[in-house]
Amino acid sequence: MAEPLKILVIMGSVREGRMAEPVAHWVIEGAAERAALDLELIDLKDWDLPFYPFARPPAVGDYQDPLQLRWAEKIAGADGYILICPEYNHGIPAVLKNALDFVYAEWHRKPVTFVGYGGNGGARSIEQLTMVARELRMAPLEASVHIMSVWSKAAGGSFIPDGKDTRWIGHLYDELEWWGRTLKAGRDAAD
């Protein structure tokens, strides 16, 4: 059996009382029985990345800042990503966009998918993130989860999915596994 794919689940909100946390835990718990996927939670609160302050753009590489180097190592070590992306004012939360912009080459040729919530199930946030992912040379997948009425699905600090959410998260895992394996083989062959 192949080694499991290392997938980072990045919470795209640092707000107090955020739904990103229970949604992210639901995503991780749902994948627990899938031997092919090893999910790790990344809370941007723990990283406290400043808004990009460095003179040299990330596309140049040559990172000097210790925090940027640690973030690059974390991102580079993954085979793919699930972004938990609320929609703030019809768009991407600034903290998530900043995390994506903080490094460059480490994202390349890896699948990314999205679990969105907010207006229209986070559709506008996901649409914008798809464009950003393409610029970072990631492979954004069609298999996203758009959670409608997320606050009505909260109970006791947990997220309680409906049948549609459950079906779509299963599809997300399936596609992430296939694309993760395929792109990993391609990256390995290119090395």
N, C-alpha and C positions, 0 to 999 in steps of 0.2 A: 504494500500500500504506500502511496506517495505521502510525503511529508505534508502536513496541513498548511494551507495558505495563511499567512499572517495578515490579518485585516484590521486596520485601525478604524474604530468607530469614533469620529470626532464630533463632539457636541458643539454646535455652532451658536451657543448662547451662554452668557455669563450672568444673566439677569437673576436677581433674587426671585425665588418661586418659579423658576423656569420649568416648562414642560419638557425641555430637551432631556433632562435627567431621567424621568420615568420612561420616556420614549426610548432613550438609549439603552436602558436596562432591559426593556422588553425586546429590543433588537438583539442584544447579546444573549439573553435567556433563550430566545427562539432558535438560536444557532447552536446551542449547547450540545444537541444530539447529532450534529453534523460533523463527523470526524474530519472532513476535508477543510473545515474552516476553523481558524483559531482567532477569535475576536478579542481585541484589547480596547478598552475604553480610554479615550483621551479627553480630558476635561480642560478646556482652554483657561479655566480659572487657575489651574495648577501651573500653567506655563507662563502666564502674565507677560505675553509678548508685547512690547511697546509698539505703537504705530511706527511702521518702518522708518527708522531714523538714519540709516547708514548712507554714506555718499555713493558707494558702489552698488549698482543694481544687482539683485540676486542672480540674474541671467549670466553675469560675468563669472559667478562662482567665487572662489578666493574669499571665503567667509573668514572673518577675523574675530567677531564677537563670540564669546563663549556660549551665550544663550542661543545664538543663531546656529552655531556648530552643533549643539545638543539637539536642537529642533531638526536640523538637517539629518543627523544620525537616526533620529526616531522615524522620520518620514522615509528615509532611504531603506530602512529595515523592513518596510511593509511590502506586501504583494498587491495590496489594493486598499480601497477606502470606502467607508460608508459615512456620508456627511449627514448629521442630524441638523436639518436646516429649517428653522422657523422663517416666516416671512415678516419682515419689519417694513412697514410703509411701502409695500409693493416691491421689496427687494431683499438683498442679502444682508444679514447682520454684519456690521462693520468688523466685529472681532473675528468672524469666520473668514471674511475676505482678506483681512490682514494676515491671518495664519497661512492662507494659501500663498499670499504674496511674499512671505518671509524667506522662502527658499525657492529654488527653481528646478534644477535637473533631477532632484530627488523624487519628483512626482512623475517623471516621464515614463510613458509606455506601461502604465498600470491602470487597471479598471477603477472607476469611481461610480458609485451610485448614491441615491439620495432618499432620505426619509424626511418629508416635509410636512409642515402643518402651519396653520394660520389661514389667511384669506385663500380661498380656493385650494385648500390642502397644500399650501406652500408652492403652488404652481409657478408663480412669477419668480420666487427665490430660486427654485430648481432650474428654471429656464436660464436665468442669469448665471447661475453656477455652472451650467453646462457649457456656456460660452467661455467662462474663465478656465474651466478644466481643459477645453480644447487648446487654449493658448498655452497652458502648462504641459501640453502634449500627453495628457491623460486620455483614457478611453471612457467617456461618459456612457453609461448603459441606459437603455430604455426602461429597464426594470426598476422603477422608482415607486415609493409608497407615498401617496398623497392622503394624509389623515385629515378627514373632515370632522369638524366640531370637536377638536381635541379636548377642550376643557370639559365637555360633557362626558368624556371617557376617562376622567380622572377620579380615582377613589382611594383615599388613604395614602396618598403619595405614590400610587401606582398608576400605570396606564392600562386600561382595560380595552383591548381591541375588539372591533366588531368582525364579522365574518369576512368582509371585504379586505380589511387590514391584514388579517391572517393569511388570506389567499395571496395577496400581493407580496407580503414579506417572504413567503415560500418561493414565489417566482424570483424575487430579488436574490435570495440565497442561491438558487439554481443557476441563474445567469452569472452571478459573481464568481461562483465556483468554475464554471466553464471558461469565462473570459480570463479569470485569474490564472488558471492552468495554461491556457493558450498563450497569453502574453508573457507569462513566466518562462515558458519554453522558448519563446522568441527572444527574450532578453538573455537567457542562458546561452542560446545558440550564437548570439551576437558577441558574447564576451570572449 
